Amino acid sequence: MNKPKISVITPVYNNEKYILESVESIKTQTFSDFEHIVIDDCSTDNTLKILNSLQNYSQLKVVKLKEHIGLPHIRNLGIKYSKGEYIVWQDADDISYPERLQKLYEFMQQNPQVGICGSNIEFFGKSSNTTYRKYYQKDKNIRKHIFKFSPISQPSAIIRKAVLKQVGVFDEKWRTAEDLELSFRIGEKYKFANINQPLLKYRLHNKSTTFKDLKNTEIRTLKIRLKYLLKRTYTFTPSDLLFNLIQVSTMFLMSPNFRIKLFNYIRNTQ
């Protein structure tokens, strides 16, 4: 395949339970001008066998690593391998809506000043109740709340490859929060945007990073906010200070599940 419009990158490690459904959701997209790079980080279960069994999927390229290197490094490796004009992430346990690539591509083509764009997301997997997380759509509103909420849902994001060549790729020292740091960096030179509809189903389960490493992720998030506060490239307000103080004070008092529900409620009612 020569120069596809989009490179979809999926890092995977021991995800035999969900990988097929995740990959199929990309394979059946309404938009077809893409490559799908799946990087297996030395899985020891049947993940690779499942991937190799996929038929009639010419866009798929499976890369088997020789040693386990971890998520941030895999993401950067995927960017290095990619040939597309745009980078789209597809985590190995998430599901994309059929029109996701089409809507993201069309939006970016129509808005050349935007460097990174995401969408609202749908949570599923922990209960039978469907919940959503909303994101601000306009650059002005996204920046207004950037010290409270992540500007973009990285699992739902599309990024211009040219932007990454200019600002750099993921900084691997911010493991589990490297996506937020990259978004801050992109926003220093380009506009943010989000599409006001869910285009991704984000799976919640006890082995997901959201639950396993929530406390450390929040600590890194606070450090990243401090980094860009000191750079003074974004406006920091008294309400931002209050929000972050409350976040720190409750970090060790609530369960991950309750904190996620509370965070979604606060975000969705802003």
C-alpha positions in Angstrom: 0.0 0.0 0.0 1.4 3.4 -1.0 0.8 6.4 1.2 -2.6 5.7 2.8 -4.5 8.7 4.1 -4.6 7.3 7.7 -2.3 5.0 9.7 -4.3 3.3 12.5 -1.9 2.1 15.2 -2.9 -0.6 17.8 -0.4 -1.6 20.5 -1.3 -5.0 22.0 -0.1 -7.2 24.8 -1.9 -10.3 26.0 -5.3 -9.2 24.9 -6.7 -12.4 23.3 -10.1 -11.7 24.9 -10.8 -8.4 23.1 -8.3 -8.0 20.2 -10.5 -9.6 17.5 -13.5 -7.3 18.2 -11.2 -4.3 18.3 -9.5 -5.0 15.0 -12.8 -5.9 13.3 -14.2 -2.5 14.2 -11.4 -0.9 12.1 -11.6 -3.4 9.3 -15.3 -2.6 8.8 -14.9 1.2 8.7 -16.8 3.2 6.1 -13.5 4.9 5.2 -11.1 2.5 3.5 -8.0 4.4 2.6 -5.9 3.4 5.7 -3.3 1.0 6.9 -3.7 -0.8 10.2 -0.5 -1.4 12.1 -0.9 -3.8 15.1 2.3 -4.1 17.2 2.4 -7.2 19.5 4.5 -6.5 22.5 5.6 -10.2 23.1 2.2 -11.5 24.0 2.3 -15.0 25.7 -1.4 -15.8 25.1 -3.3 -16.4 21.8 -3.2 -12.8 20.7 -0.8 -13.3 17.8 -2.5 -16.4 16.7 -5.8 -14.5 16.5 -4.2 -11.7 14.5 -2.6 -14.1 12.1 -5.9 -15.8 11.5 -7.6 -12.7 10.0 -8.5 -13.1 6.4 -9.3 -10.6 3.6 -7.8 -7.7 5.5 -5.2 -6.2 3.2 -4.7 -3.1 5.3 -3.5 -5.1 8.3 0.2 -5.2 9.1 1.2 -7.2 12.2 4.5 -6.4 13.8 5.9 -9.0 16.4 8.4 -7.5 18.8 11.3 -9.6 20.1 11.3 -8.1 23.5 8.6 -6.4 25.8 9.1 -2.6 25.6 5.9 -1.1 27.0 3.2 1.2 25.7 4.9 4.6 25.2 7.7 3.1 23.2 5.3 1.0 21.1 3.3 4.1 20.2 6.4 5.9 19.0 7.4 2.8 17.1 4.0 2.7 15.4 4.5 6.4 14.4 7.9 5.5 12.9 6.4 2.6 10.8 3.4 4.7 9.7 3.0 5.9 6.1 -0.2 7.9 6.5 -0.9 11.6 6.5 -2.8 11.1 9.7 -2.2 9.0 12.8 -5.3 7.4 14.5 -5.1 5.3 17.7 -7.1 2.2 18.3 -6.4 0.5 21.7 -6.6 -3.3 21.7 -9.7 -3.5 23.9 -11.7 -0.6 22.5 -14.3 -0.5 19.6 -14.6 2.2 17.0 -17.9 3.3 15.6 -18.1 2.4 11.8 -18.0 6.0 10.7 -15.1 7.1 13.0 -12.3 7.3 10.5 -14.5 9.0 7.9 -15.7 11.7 10.3 -12.2 12.4 11.7 -10.6 12.6 8.3 -13.3 14.9 6.8 -13.0 17.2 9.8 -9.2 17.5 9.6 -9.3 18.1 5.9 -11.8 21.0 6.5 -9.9 22.4 9.4 -6.1 22.7 8.5 -5.3 24.8 11.6 -6.2 21.9 13.9 -3.3 19.7 14.9 -5.2 17.1 17.0 -8.8 16.2 17.1 -10.8 13.7 19.2 -14.4 12.9 20.0 -16.8 12.1 22.8 -16.4 8.5 24.0 -18.8 5.8 25.3 -17.8 3.8 28.3 -18.8 0.1 28.4 -17.7 -3.2 30.0 -18.0 -2.6 33.8 -21.8 -2.6 34.0 -24.9 -2.8 31.8 -25.3 1.0 32.0 -24.0 3.0 29.1 -22.2 6.2 30.1 -20.5 8.9 28.0 -17.7 11.4 28.5 -18.2 14.7 26.7 -15.3 16.9 25.5 -15.3 20.6 24.6 -15.4 21.1 20.8 -14.0 24.6 20.2 -10.3 25.4 20.7 -11.2 28.4 23.0 -13.2 26.3 25.4 -10.7 23.5 25.4 -7.9 25.8 26.4 -10.1 27.4 29.1 -10.3 24.1 30.8 -7.0 22.5 29.9 -5.7 22.6 33.5 -8.8 20.7 34.7 -9.6 18.2 31.9 -7.6 16.5 29.2 -8.2 18.5 26.0 -8.5 15.3 23.9 -9.4 11.7 24.5 -6.2 10.1 23.1 -7.9 6.7 22.4 -10.3 8.6 20.1 -7.7 11.0 18.6 -6.4 11.8 15.1 -3.1 13.7 14.7 -1.5 15.1 11.6 1.8 13.3 11.0 3.4 16.6 10.0 2.5 18.0 13.5 4.5 15.1 15.1 7.5 15.8 12.9 7.4 19.4 14.2 6.7 19.0 17.9 8.1 15.5 18.5 6.5 12.2 19.5 5.6 10.8 22.9 7.9 11.6 25.8 8.3 8.1 27.3 9.1 9.4 30.8 5.5 10.4 31.3 4.3 6.7 31.1 0.4 6.4 31.3 0.1 10.2 30.9 2.3 10.7 27.8 -0.7 11.4 25.7 -1.6 14.5 27.9 1.9 15.9 27.7 1.9 15.5 23.9 -1.5 17.3 23.6 -0.1 20.2 25.6 2.9 20.3 23.3 0.7 20.2 20.2 -1.5 23.0 21.5 1.4 25.4 21.8 1.5 25.5 18.0 -1.9 24.3 16.7 -5.6 24.4 17.6 -7.5 21.6 19.4 -10.9 20.3 18.4 -13.3 17.6 19.3 -16.3 16.2 17.4 -19.5 16.4 19.4 -20.5 12.8 19.2 -19.1 9.5 20.5 -17.0 7.8 17.9 -15.3 5.3 20.2 -16.4 2.7 22.8 -13.9 2.8 25.6 -13.8 -0.5 27.5 -13.5 -0.4 31.3 -12.2 -3.5 33.0 -10.1 -4.3 36.1 -7.0 -4.9 34.0 -7.2 -1.6 32.1 -4.7 1.2 32.8 -7.6 3.4 33.9 -8.1 1.1 36.9 -4.6 -0.4 37.5 -2.6 2.7 37.6 -5.1 5.5 38.2 -3.3 7.1 41.2 0.1 7.2 39.4 -1.5 8.6 36.3 -3.1 11.4 38.2 0.2 12.2 39.9 1.9 12.4 36.5 -1.0 14.5 35.2 -0.5 17.0 38.0 3.2 17.2 37.2 2.5 17.8 33.5 0.0 20.6 34.4 2.7 22.2 36.6 5.2 21.9 33.8 3.0 23.9 31.4 1.9 26.3 34.1 5.5 27.3 34.6 6.0 27.7 30.8 3.1 30.1 30.8 1.9 29.1 27.4 -1.7 28.5 28.7 -3.8 30.6 31.0 -4.1 29.3 34.6 -7.0 30.7 36.7 -8.1 30.6 40.4 -10.7 28.0 39.5 -8.0 25.8 38.0 -6.0 26.1 41.3 -9.1 25.1 43.3 -9.9 22.2 41.1 -6.4 20.8 41.3 -6.2 21.2 45.1 -9.5 19.3 45.4 -8.2 16.6 43.1 -5.1 16.1 45.2 -7.0 16.1 48.5 -9.4 13.3 47.2 -6.9 11.2 45.4 -6.3 8.8 48.2 -9.8 8.8 49.6 -11.9 7.4 46.8 -11.9 4.2 44.8 -11.0 4.4 41.1 -14.5 3.4 40.0 -16.1 6.1 42.1 -13.6 8.7 41.0 -14.2 8.0 37.3 -17.9 8.3 37.8 -17.5 11.5 39.7 -15.1 12.9 37.2 -17.5 12.1 34.3 -20.4 13.7 36.1 -18.4 16.9 36.8 -17.0 17.1 33.2 -20.4 16.4 31.6 -22.2 19.1 33.6 -19.7 21.9 32.8 
